[in-house]
């Protein structure tokens, strides 16, 4: 009686650019993308969901368009990335923040009102998202009363899961300053705000 012989599935080793891209850091990919635009594609796959969430929480009706604009701007300015100023993830969120600010400025120019009344801080959209999430009115009031930069740092850490150092690079301030402002913001809110929103460890 002849024993059954199970077919052997060959193991295919994935070599070449695709495997290298999976193992490469964001910073390595951006450095390569300065010479080879195809190296930028893995960054889009890795970070699109996070950047879309950033826009959706601040400008939900324009999130898709803003994401596309952010990737176009990031690709166009990719040679300007400087790893010495912060990680690639923070640089991408910084690009997203600039795109969002330009979006609010365009909207303000289309509205009747005094010239120069620009709204770079999209608190109204954030406030609406918090309201939809049934966050306590008192908590929303406390967040609204924070200085815009402190609130932005807090939301970058809490919502976007950036480190304080990454959030500092996005906002464009020293890491030590960001940590100090985050500490001050958390101290103001800790009595009323859920831990997950302040970014405090559980």
N, C-alpha and C positions, 0 to 999 in steps of 0.2 A: 504494500500500500504506500503510495507516494504521499509524503507529508505536504500539507498546504504551505505554500511559500507566499508570504505577504510581500506585496510590492514595496520597494524602498523609495521613499520620496527624497529626491536629492535636496541637500541643503544649499541654498543659493546665498552666497555672501554678497552683501550690498556694499560695493566699493564705489569710489568716484565722488563727484560733486554732491550728490544727494545725501550720501552718508556723512560727508564732511560738514554739510550744512546743519544736519541734525546735531552734530557734536560741537559745532562752533558756538562761541558766545555771541551775544548781540554786538558787543564791541568789535569782535573779529569780523563779523558780517558787515558792519558798517565800514570798517577799514577796507575790506575787499570790494564793497559796493562803490567806493570812490573810484575804483579802476574798472570794475565789472558790474554793470547794473543788475545782472541776474542774481547777484548775491543779496540783493535787497528783498527778493521774494520771500525768503523764510521769515524775515522780520514782519512782513504783512500777515503771514499765517499765524505767527506767534502772538501778535499784539492787537490784532483787529478787534477781537471780542472785548478786550479791556478798554480800548480807546472808544469803541462804540458805546460802551456803558458810561464812560465819562461824558460823552455828548448827550446820551439819552437822559441822564439825570439832570442835565442843565438846559438842554434845548431839545426836548423829545421830538418835536415835529420836524426838526431839521437834522436829526442825528445822522441819517444815511448820507446826506449831501456833505455835512461837515466832516464825516469820516473820510470820504473820498478826497475832499479838499486837503485834509491833513496829510494823507498819504502822498498826494501830489507835491505838497510843499516839502514834506520830509525828503522825498526822493530828489527834488530839485536842489535842496540845500544839504544833501547828505555829506558833501565834501567839507562842510563847515563843522561837522561833529568833532568835538575835542574831548577825548576820554579823560583828560586831566581836570575837566570841569564837572564831571559827574558821569554816571552810567548811561548807557544808551536808552534804557527804559525811561529815565527821567528826561532825557533829551526829547524823546517822542512825546511825552506828556507836555513838555514845554511847547513843542510845536502845536499840539492840540489846544493848549491854552491860548496861544496867539491867534489861532484860527477862530476860536470861540469869541475872543475879544473883538476881532474884526467883524464877526457876524453881528454882534450886538451893536457895533458902531454903524454898520450898514442899516440896521433896523431903525436906529435912532435918527439917522439922516432922513429916513422916509417918513418920520413922524412929525407932525406940526409941534412947534415948541421953540424955546430959546436955542440959538446956535451954541454948540459946544456942550450941550447937556448930554454927555455921553454916558452910557451905562455898560462899563466894562465888567462890572460885578453882577452876574446873572442871578441875584438872590430871588427874584420873583419866581423863576422857573424851579429853583431848588425848593423854595417854600411850597410851591404847588405839589412837588413830588413828596415832600414830607407830609403834607396834608392828605394826599392820596394814600399814604402808608399809615394813616391814622396816628401820627405822632402827636403827643399831647400839645395843646396850644401853648402852654407855658414854655415847653422846650423849644418850640419854633420861635417864640419871642426871644428867648435867650440866645439862640443862634443868630437871629436877625441883629441883635444888639452887639454882637462881636465885631471888632474891626474886620474889614473885608479880608485882609491878608491872613489874620488868625483863622478866620472861618475857612478860607481856601486851604490852608495848611491842614486844618482838622479834617476837612472832607476828603482831601487827597489821601490822607492816612487811613481814614475810616472807611470811605467808600471805594477808593481805588487800590487800597492795600499797598500803598507806597511806604517805604521806610521814611523816617523823618529826614534823613540825608537826601533821599530822592526827591521828597517834597520840597526841600530847600532849593535844590537845583531847578525844579520846575518854576518856582516862584522867583528865583534869582537872588537869593539871600544866602549868607553863610549858614552852614549846618548848625553851628552853635546858636545862632540867632533864632533859627527855626525851632530848635528844641526848647529854647526859652519861651517862645511865643506859644508853642503847643502846650507846654506845661501851664502857662497862664490861662489859656483857653480851657483846658481840661479842669483846672481848679475852679473856674467860674461855673462850669456846667456839671461837675461831677455829682452834685446833689440832686440834679433833675434829669440827667441824660442817661440813656442806657449805655452800658459799658461798650457794647459793640459799635456804637456810633462815635464814641470818643476815641476808639482805637486802643483803649486800655486792654491789657491782657485779662482774661477771665480768671 
